[in-house]
Amino acid sequence: MLRHPTLFGALVLLLPTVAVAQAPAAPAATWPQAIVFINGGGASPLTNLNETGTADLKTGWALGGGAGVQLNQYFAIRGVFDFARNKGSTGSTAYAGQRFNHYFYGADVQLRYPTASGFAPYLLAGAGAVTIDNKDDPTFDKFTKFAGKAGLGVEYVFPGKGVGVFAQGASYIYKYDRGGFDKTQTDVLWTGGLSYRFRL
């Protein structure tokens, strides 16, 4: 479970600072733009698989990326794929030490507020699916569930380069109903990455 939400604290403190700058006017001729991006970081379940807290997955690592279309300076539509691996906590009564792969895939919309400083805080909302597989239990029945997505982040785009760097937290919400559990699960992927935009 997430015990040190440092990334979210930093983002919350940073967003009011960068948002006070006036948004620059972007020439209409520069839109639309194609976007590609990659990211990596950590993956933390916010909830246990049961109410008593005896079935817990530890914070793991995550990699991902995607592509989309920036329709204007404020709005983008993106296809996203994220991979995360977590292990069961050693003190858990279920899945202790076992490795779980999570495959998240779907689409989201990105609402951005570009500022004169080059920073752009943004919100994410979307939906897709998650496939979960236990790599250490051959009897585990891999399954796929619908997943909703929400998140926030901030990006800096280098002037005239099309290259950006970003940090974000994205939460996936889905139903885990295997192994005797029946729980709505929330996983947060806190990542940093690189983006690139170019004219279509």
SVG drawing of the C-alpha trace seen along z (x, -y; Angstrom):
<svg xmlns="http://www.w3.org/2000/svg" viewBox="-17 -36 31 61">
<polyline fill="none" stroke="black" stroke-width="0.4" points="0.0,0.0 1.1,-3.6 2.6,-5.0 4.7,-7.9 2.7,-9.9 5.6,-12.2 4.8,-12.7 1.2,-13.7 2.3,-16.2 4.8,-17.8 2.2,-18.0 -0.4,-19.6 2.2,-22.2 3.4,-22.9 0.1,-23.2 -1.1,-26.5 2.4,-28.0 2.4,-27.3 -1.3,-28.0 -1.0,-31.6 0.9,-32.5 -1.2,-33.6 -1.8,-31.0 0.0,-31.9 -1.9,-32.2 -0.9,-29.4 -1.2,-30.0 -4.1,-28.0 -1.9,-26.7 0.1,-24.6 -2.8,-22.3 -3.5,-19.4 -0.3,-17.7 0.6,-14.0 1.9,-13.0 4.1,-10.1 5.2,-9.5 7.0,-7.0 7.1,-6.9 8.3,-4.8 8.1,-4.8 6.2,-3.0 2.9,-1.3 1.1,-1.3 -2.2,0.3 -4.2,-2.1 -6.3,0.7 -5.9,4.2 -7.7,7.2 -9.7,7.6 -11.1,5.5 -8.8,6.9 -5.6,5.9 -4.1,9.4 -4.0,9.6 -1.7,6.8 0.4,6.1 3.5,4.1 4.6,1.0 6.2,2.2 7.5,0.7 5.8,-0.4 6.6,-1.2 4.3,-2.5 3.6,-4.8 1.2,-5.7 0.3,-8.0 -2.5,-10.4 -3.6,-13.7 -3.3,-17.1 -6.4,-18.9 -5.5,-22.3 -3.4,-23.7 -5.9,-22.5 -7.2,-19.1 -5.7,-15.8 -7.0,-12.3 -4.6,-9.5 -4.2,-5.7 -2.3,-4.4 -0.6,-1.1 1.0,-0.6 2.6,2.4 3.1,2.8 4.6,5.6 3.9,5.9 4.6,8.6 2.5,9.9 3.6,8.6 5.6,11.2 3.1,10.8 0.1,11.5 -2.0,14.6 -2.5,14.8 0.0,14.3 3.0,13.7 6.0,13.0 4.2,13.9 4.7,11.7 1.7,10.1 1.7,8.5 -0.8,5.9 -1.5,4.8 -3.5,1.6 -4.7,0.5 -7.3,-2.0 -7.8,-5.6 -7.9,-8.9 -8.5,-12.6 -6.0,-15.1 -7.1,-18.6 -4.1,-20.9 -3.5,-24.5 -0.3,-25.7 1.4,-28.7 3.9,-31.3 6.6,-29.6 6.4,-26.5 4.8,-24.4 1.3,-22.8 -0.6,-21.2 -3.1,-18.7 -5.9,-16.4 -6.6,-12.9 -9.8,-10.9 -10.4,-7.7 -11.3,-4.0 -10.1,-0.7 -9.2,2.7 -6.7,4.4 -5.4,7.9 -3.9,9.5 -1.6,12.5 0.2,14.3 3.6,15.3 4.4,17.7 1.1,19.7 0.4,21.9 -3.1,22.5 -4.0,18.8 -6.7,18.0 -5.5,14.8 -8.4,12.4 -9.4,9.1 -11.6,6.4 -13.0,3.0 -11.0,0.2 -11.7,-3.5 -8.8,-6.0 -8.2,-9.4 -5.1,-11.4 -3.2,-14.6 0.3,-15.8 2.5,-18.6 4.5,-18.8 7.3,-21.1 7.6,-21.6 10.9,-23.0 10.1,-26.0 10.2,-25.3 11.5,-21.7 8.3,-19.6 10.0,-17.7 8.5,-17.6 9.2,-16.1 6.4,-15.3 5.5,-13.8 2.1,-12.4 0.0,-10.2 -2.7,-8.0 -5.2,-5.8 -6.8,-2.7 -10.0,-1.5 -11.3,2.0 -12.9,5.1 -10.7,7.9 -12.9,11.0 -10.5,13.9 -9.1,16.2 -12.0,15.7 -11.7,11.9 -14.3,9.4 -12.9,5.9 -12.9,2.7 -9.2,2.1 -7.4,-1.2 -3.8,-1.2 -1.8,-4.4 1.0,-4.6 3.3,-7.5 5.6,-8.1 7.9,-10.5 8.5,-10.5 9.3,-12.1 6.9,-13.3 7.2,-14.5 4.8,-16.4 4.9,-17.0 2.6,-18.4 0.2,-16.1"/>
</svg>
